[in-house]
Amino acid sequence: MTITIRPEEPADSAAIFDLTRLAFATAAHSAGTEQFIVGALRDSGRLSLSLVAEEGGRLLGHVAFSPVTLSPAAPGWFGVGPVSVLPEHQGCGIGSRLMRHGLEELRRRGAAGCVLVGVPAFYARFGFVQAAPLLLPEVPPQYFQALAFQGPLPAASVAFDPAFFATA
């Protein structure tokens, strides 16, 4: 399998929508809105980094990074997600490759760090830890994780972009 990780191109949006919808179709934790979140981030200009995994012209996976707001203010923080891989290619390392490329690119750009809501066992391999003292209201703390690129985790409340509430 020869997979290329590259930035999203304008012509990729429909394929990203479809693969994200399929990736989360049977996920127990999904509200079925992940594909709408990506579109809303793109439409609002808040999709800071969007990477796809491609093989032979077919998109197999996607990861989105967007700015988050910390209060009190701490610049340079990003949210990860959604991370999507077509069901028949899940478990093959595509999501991990997308995450590694994305995190390295954010470091290169001088980001302070990333936060996400996800399964701790999966994201620990990239250095994510329980986010305290960062807080994301109404999310169980064990699923809210952070990775600081520069210095310690700040004590702050985090808000993801309003696009994360998109339902269509």
Backbone as CSV, one residue per row, in Angstrom:
resi,resn,N_x,N_y,N_z,CA_x,CA_y,CA_z,C_x,C_y,C_z
1,MET,0.843,-1.175,0.000,0.000,0.000,0.000,0.891,1.242,0.000
2,THR,0.806,2.049,-1.050,1.568,3.286,-1.150,0.630,4.454,-0.895
3,ILE,0.710,4.992,0.299,-0.191,6.074,0.708,0.581,7.374,0.745
4,THR,-0.028,8.406,0.193,0.532,9.750,0.219,-0.295,10.590,1.171
5,ILE,0.378,11.340,2.036,-0.291,12.313,2.910,-0.024,13.677,2.296
6,ARG,-1.109,14.423,2.052,-0.964,15.730,1.422,-2.050,16.670,1.930
7,PRO,-1.861,17.978,1.718,-2.909,18.938,2.087,-4.155,18.735,1.227
8,GLU,-5.284,19.021,1.832,-6.551,18.997,1.098,-6.493,19.976,-0.063
9,GLU,-7.119,19.598,-1.169,-7.283,20.490,-2.326,-8.770,20.776,-2.483
10,PRO,-9.135,21.884,-3.143,-10.561,22.215,-3.293,-11.405,21.071,-3.875
11,ALA,-10.860,20.319,-4.792,-11.614,19.234,-5.423,-11.845,18.042,-4.486
12,ASP,-11.227,18.041,-3.302,-11.346,16.925,-2.363,-12.573,17.007,-1.461
13,SER,-13.249,18.143,-1.418,-14.267,18.350,-0.380,-15.384,17.305,-0.416
14,ALA,-15.878,16.929,-1.574,-16.954,15.928,-1.641,-16.470,14.564,-1.158
15,ALA,-15.269,14.177,-1.538,-14.728,12.889,-1.095,-14.466,12.897,0.410
16,ILE,-14.017,14.031,0.957,-13.803,14.139,2.404,-15.141,14.007,3.129
17,PHE,-16.175,14.650,2.603,-17.515,14.540,3.197,-17.938,13.070,3.251
18,ASP,-17.812,12.372,2.126,-18.246,10.979,2.061,-17.425,10.073,2.964
19,LEU,-16.111,10.216,2.942,-15.297,9.313,3.755,-15.493,9.587,5.233
20,THR,-15.712,10.844,5.619,-15.965,11.158,7.023,-17.305,10.570,7.468
21,ARG,-18.320,10.706,6.633,-19.634,10.128,6.943,-19.512,8.616,7.131
22,LEU,-18.827,7.943,6.217,-18.662,6.494,6.299,-17.823,6.078,7.503
23,ALA,-16.778,6.845,7.794,-15.887,6.508,8.907,-16.618,6.501,10.245
24,PHE,-17.598,7.374,10.395,-18.296,7.488,11.677,-19.684,6.844,11.669
25,ALA,-20.081,6.217,10.568,-21.437,5.679,10.428,-21.814,4.677,11.517
26,THR,-20.875,3.877,11.965,-21.188,2.862,12.975,-20.485,3.111,14.309
27,ALA,-19.859,4.270,14.465,-19.156,4.584,15.713,-20.161,4.884,16.821
28,ALA,-20.052,4.172,17.915,-20.998,4.321,19.029,-20.985,5.734,19.612
29,HIS,-19.845,6.400,19.577,-19.707,7.731,20.185,-20.087,8.861,19.233
30,SER,-20.480,8.543,18.014,-20.735,9.566,17.003,-22.183,10.048,17.020
31,ALA,-22.338,11.361,16.790,-23.680,11.930,16.608,-24.035,11.971,15.126
32,GLY,-23.114,11.515,14.267,-23.362,11.514,12.828,-23.205,12.878,12.177
33,THR,-22.506,13.780,12.837,-22.355,15.148,12.318,-20.926,15.494,11.914
34,GLU,-20.013,14.550,12.020,-18.597,14.857,11.771,-18.352,15.442,10.387
35,GLN,-19.028,14.925,9.362,-18.840,15.440,8.010,-19.321,16.885,7.905
36,PHE,-20.336,17.249,8.676,-20.844,18.625,8.664,-19.880,19.566,9.385
37,ILE,-19.221,19.043,10.416,-18.231,19.844,11.149,-17.102,20.259,10.214
38,VAL,-16.564,19.307,9.456,-15.474,19.621,8.522,-15.921,20.676,7.522
39,GLY,-17.108,20.511,6.956,-17.626,21.481,5.993,-17.816,22.860,6.600
40,ALA,-18.338,22.918,7.824,-18.551,24.204,8.484,-17.220,24.884,8.804
41,LEU,-16.225,24.104,9.217,-14.890,24.684,9.455,-14.318,25.257,8.161
42,ARG,-14.452,24.497,7.084,-13.947,24.942,5.778,-14.671,26.222,5.347
43,ASP,-16.009,26.217,5.430,-16.813,27.356,4.981,-16.529,28.625,5.782
44,SER,-16.183,28.477,7.064,-15.919,29.633,7.917,-14.464,30.086,7.861
45,GLY,-13.630,29.361,7.097,-12.220,29.720,7.018,-11.427,29.321,8.251
46,ARG,-11.967,28.410,9.057,-11.310,28.023,10.311,-10.649,26.643,10.231
47,LEU,-10.606,26.074,9.041,-9.929,24.800,8.847,-8.455,25.124,8.608
48,SER,-7.695,25.186,9.693,-6.303,25.653,9.630,-5.383,24.688,8.907
49,LEU,-5.626,23.412,9.099,-4.801,22.384,8.471,-5.715,21.200,8.182
50,SER,-5.759,20.793,6.937,-6.613,19.695,6.503,-5.768,18.779,5.628
51,LEU,-5.537,17.566,6.121,-4.681,16.616,5.414,-5.487,15.394,4.989
52,VAL,-5.137,14.854,3.838,-5.764,13.636,3.354,-4.707,12.563,3.138
53,ALA,-5.166,11.312,3.273,-4.352,10.152,2.926,-4.932,9.615,1.627
54,GLU,-4.065,9.471,0.636,-4.504,9.109,-0.705,-3.700,7.924,-1.217
55,GLU,-4.388,7.040,-1.921,-3.709,5.942,-2.606,-4.335,5.813,-3.988
56,GLY,-3.534,5.948,-5.012,-4.014,5.793,-6.375,-5.157,6.720,-6.737
57,GLY,-5.142,7.929,-6.221,-6.180,8.905,-6.518,-7.423,8.773,-5.660
58,ARG,-7.475,7.805,-4.768,-8.629,7.604,-3.884,-8.287,8.068,-2.471
59,LEU,-9.164,8.884,-1.891,-8.951,9.336,-0.518,-9.382,8.243,0.453
60,LEU,-8.467,7.903,1.360,-8.725,6.857,2.346,-8.917,7.424,3.745
61,GLY,-8.383,8.635,3.983,-8.468,9.217,5.311,-8.314,10.713,5.281
62,HIS,-8.669,11.340,6.401,-8.632,12.793,6.531,-8.474,13.171,7.997
63,VAL,-7.770,14.268,8.240,-7.700,14.849,9.586,-7.821,16.361,9.467
64,ALA,-8.556,16.945,10.418,-8.783,18.391,10.451,-8.179,18.978,11.722
65,PHE,-7.582,20.159,11.580,-7.067,20.927,12.717,-7.640,22.334,12.604
66,SER,-8.141,22.848,13.728,-8.723,24.189,13.734,-8.363,24.884,15.042
67,PRO,-8.323,26.224,15.026,-7.970,26.939,16.247,-9.034,26.756,17.328
68,VAL,-8.585,26.713,18.568,-9.478,26.721,19.723,-9.211,27.989,20.524
69,THR,-10.182,28.369,21.328,-10.058,29.553,22.166,-9.824,29.120,23.604
70,LEU,-8.816,29.696,24.224,-8.547,29.439,25.635,-8.877,30.691,26.424
71,SER,-9.471,30.497,27.607,-9.802,31.607,28.494,-9.352,31.242,29.902
72,PRO,-8.376,31.987,30.483,-7.745,33.168,29.919,-6.948,32.843,28.655
73,ALA,-6.782,33.876,27.859,-6.195,33.740,26.526,-4.797,33.142,26.562
74,ALA,-4.591,32.196,25.664,-3.276,31.609,25.407,-3.263,31.317,23.913
75,PRO,-2.457,32.041,23.145,-2.488,31.882,21.681,-1.832,30.590,21.207
76,GLY,-2.183,30.212,19.969,-1.480,29.126,19.292,-1.966,27.727,19.587
77,TRP,-3.174,27.597,20.117,-3.716,26.264,20.408,-4.706,25.843,19.332
78,PHE,-4.697,24.548,19.033,-5.533,23.992,17.985,-6.292,22.774,18.498
79,GLY,-7.442,22.544,17.887,-8.208,21.340,18.152,-7.990,20.359,17.016
80,VAL,-7.950,19.094,17.358,-7.794,18.026,16.374,-9.153,17.373,16.178
81,GLY,-9.513,17.184,14.937,-10.699,16.397,14.677,-11.669,17.060,13.734
82,PRO,-12.434,16.226,13.131,-12.390,14.778,13.257,-11.231,14.142,12.485
83,VAL,-10.885,12.940,12.921,-9.929,12.089,12.216,-10.757,10.963,11.599
84,SER,-10.694,10.820,10.300,-11.554,9.872,9.592,-10.751,8.951,8.688
85,VAL,-11.079,7.675,8.728,-10.485,6.688,7.827,-11.625,5.789,7.349
86,LEU,-11.651,5.509,6.045,-12.673,4.611,5.513,-12.690,3.313,6.310
87,PRO,-13.873,2.791,6.619,-13.965,1.603,7.479,-13.089,0.433,7.041
88,GLU,-13.013,0.158,5.736,-12.219,-0.989,5.286,-10.713,-0.770,5.417
89,HIS,-10.291,0.449,5.763,-8.870,0.743,5.937,-8.517,1.118,7.378
90,GLN,-9.502,1.052,8.267,-9.224,1.342,9.678,-8.363,0.233,10.260
91,GLY,-7.464,0.622,11.159,-6.570,-0.345,11.775,-5.313,-0.621,10.971
92,CYS,-5.110,0.113,9.888,-3.934,-0.084,9.019,-2.863,0.992,9.227
93,GLY,-3.064,1.901,10.177,-2.071,2.936,10.449,-2.289,4.249,9.714
94,ILE,-3.352,4.354,8.936,-3.588,5.584,8.168,-3.890,6.756,9.093
95,GLY,-4.758,6.549,10.087,-5.069,7.608,11.044,-3.833,8.068,11.797
96,SER,-2.978,7.136,12.155,-1.734,7.477,12.860,-0.808,8.309,11.982
97,ARG,-0.715,7.937,10.722,0.132,8.721,9.801,-0.409,10.135,9.632
98,LEU,-1.729,10.261,9.497,-2.333,11.591,9.382,-2.046,12.418,10.626
99,MET,-2.214,11.819,11.802,-1.951,12.546,13.051,-0.490,12.992,13.135
100,ARG,0.439,12.089,12.864,1.863,12.446,12.955,2.218,13.588,12.001
101,HIS,1.746,13.499,10.762,2.024,14.569,9.794,1.421,15.890,10.253
102,GLY,0.179,15.848,10.719,-0.487,17.063,11.157,0.182,17.700,12.359
103,LEU,0.524,16.899,13.346,1.179,17.439,14.537,2.549,18.022,14.198
104,GLU,3.290,17.354,13.339,4.600,17.877,12.930,4.448,19.203,12.191
105,GLU,3.451,19.316,11.344,3.222,20.566,10.620,2.842,21.692,11.576
106,LEU,2.011,21.406,12.559,1.660,22.443,13.541,2.889,22.878,14.337
107,ARG,3.721,21.935,14.724,4.976,22.291,15.419,5.824,23.198,14.528
108,ARG,5.943,22.830,13.259,6.739,23.624,12.323,6.202,25.042,12.216
109,ARG,4.892,25.191,12.306,4.259,26.511,12.223,4.327,27.304,13.531
110,GLY,4.870,26.688,14.582,5.023,27.393,15.850,3.826,27.322,16.771
111,ALA,2.948,26.356,16.594,1.778,26.208,17.464,2.213,25.913,18.890
112,ALA,1.380,26.317,19.838,1.649,26.059,21.253,1.244,24.644,21.647
113,GLY,0.183,24.119,21.020,-0.261,22.774,21.351,-1.600,22.447,20.742
114,CYS,-2.085,21.243,21.076,-3.343,20.730,20.533,-4.175,20.121,21.646
115,VAL,-5.484,20.160,21.433,-6.423,19.475,22.310,-7.351,18.627,21.453
116,LEU,-7.966,17.631,22.093,-8.929,16.790,21.387,-9.800,16.065,22.390
117,VAL,-10.893,15.557,21.887,-11.759,14.663,22.649,-11.657,13.316,21.955
118,GLY,-11.201,12.307,22.688,-11.011,11.013,22.061,-10.607,9.941,23.045
119,VAL,-10.387,8.753,22.522,-10.025,7.578,23.315,-8.559,7.700,23.761
120,PRO,-8.330,7.776,25.073,-6.960,7.970,25.564,-5.959,6.941,25.048
121,ALA,-6.339,5.678,24.945,-5.401,4.632,24.517,-4.874,4.882,23.111
122,PHE,-5.691,5.458,22.230,-5.233,5.731,20.871,-4.318,6.949,20.828
123,TYR,-4.711,8.035,21.471,-3.989,9.299,21.324,-2.748,9.408,22.202
124,ALA,-2.591,8.537,23.202,-1.388,8.554,24.041,-0.136,8.302,23.208
125,ARG,-0.256,7.530,22.131,0.920,7.214,21.302,1.531,8.447,20.641
126,PHE,0.760,9.553,20.588,1.258,10.797,19.996,1.709,11.787,21.064
127,GLY,1.616,11.392,22.338,2.022,12.262,23.440,0.880,12.970,24.140
128,PHE,-0.362,12.716,23.743,-1.505,13.360,24.398,-1.690,12.776,25.793
129,VAL,-2.043,13.662,26.725,-2.297,13.280,28.111,-3.614,13.921,28.549
130,GLN,-4.117,13.474,29.686,-5.323,14.116,30.223,-5.037,15.600,30.336
131,ALA,-5.969,16.430,29.892,-5.727,17.849,29.654,-5.634,18.720,30.890
132,ALA,-6.028,18.260,32.057,-5.974,19.115,33.247,-4.580,19.728,33.359
133,PRO,-4.480,21.036,33.557,-5.464,21.993,34.047,-6.334,22.658,32.971
134,LEU,-6.242,22.218,31.726,-7.182,22.690,30.710,-8.532,22.010,30.940
135,LEU,-9.601,22.752,30.721,-10.940,22.221,30.943,-11.807,22.428,29.714
136,LEU,-12.599,21.432,29.383,-13.605,21.548,28.339,-14.933,21.208,28.993
137,PRO,-15.756,22.244,29.278,-17.002,22.001,30.000,-17.855,20.924,29.329
138,GLU,-18.504,20.123,30.158,-19.457,19.093,29.753,-18.826,17.901,29.030
139,VAL,-17.511,17.770,29.099,-16.843,16.599,28.523,-16.135,15.869,29.663
140,PRO,-16.341,14.547,29.796,-15.646,13.804,30.843,-14.136,14.031,30.739
141,PRO,-13.490,14.400,31.840,-12.064,14.765,31.779,-11.146,13.691,31.221
142,GLN,-11.501,12.422,31.378,-10.624,11.364,30.864,-10.563,11.341,29.344
143,TYR,-11.551,11.935,28.674,-11.563,11.954,27.212,-11.045,13.262,26.625
144,PHE,-10.861,14.267,27.459,-10.326,15.541,26.982,-8.817,15.496,27.184
145,GLN,-8.082,15.560,26.071,-6.638,15.358,26.095,-5.906,16.517,25.444
146,ALA,-4.653,16.682,25.816,-3.861,17.795,25.296,-2.424,17.359,25.053
147,LEU,-1.783,18.098,24.170,-0.366,17.921,23.869,0.231,19.309,23.734
148,ALA,1.110,19.669,24.660,1.776,20.972,24.606,3.053,20.840,23.789
149,PHE,3.237,21.741,22.832,4.468,21.779,22.047,5.504,22.680,22.706
150,GLN,5.002,23.671,23.446,5.879,24.660,24.080,5.427,24.863,25.523
151,GLY,6.275,24.516,26.488,5.976,24.761,27.886,4.892,23.854,28.441
152,PRO,4.466,24.151,29.682,3.444,23.325,30.326,2.043,23.656,29.812
153,LEU,1.101,22.798,30.150,-0.293,23.057,29.807,-0.788,24.261,30.612
154,PRO,-1.439,25.209,29.971,-1.969,26.358,30.714,-3.237,25.965,31.481
155,ALA,-3.533,26.719,32.515,-4.792,26.554,33.242,-5.811,27.454,32.549
156,ALA,-6.742,26.836,31.836,-7.692,27.620,31.053,-8.892,26.764,30.696
157,SER,-9.952,27.443,30.322,-11.138,26.793,29.776,-11.020,26.843,28.254
158,VAL,-11.378,25.769,27.585,-11.214,25.646,26.140,-12.584,25.665,25.463
159,ALA,-12.651,26.355,24.333,-13.856,26.328,23.495,-13.444,25.979,22.071
160,PHE,-14.075,24.948,21.517,-13.886,24.618,20.118,-14.702,25.586,19.271
161,ASP,-14.375,25.676,18.012,-15.079,26.548,17.086,-16.572,26.190,17.051
162,PRO,-17.450,27.180,16.853,-18.887,26.887,16.744,-19.211,25.869,15.644
163,ALA,-18.335,25.677,14.685,-18.558,24.680,13.632,-18.754,23.278,14.214
164,PHE,-18.232,23.037,15.407,-18.366,21.724,16.020,-19.811,21.410,16.442
165,PHE,-20.680,22.411,16.329,-22.093,22.197,16.626,-22.923,22.078,15.348
166,ALA,-22.257,22.012,14.191,-22.962,21.898,12.913,-23.722,20.579,12.860
167,THR,-24.939,20.646,12.321,-25.766,19.439,12.212,-26.216,19.160,10.786
168,ALA,-25.849,20.048,9.870,-26.211,19.837,8.470,-25.316,20.681,7.585
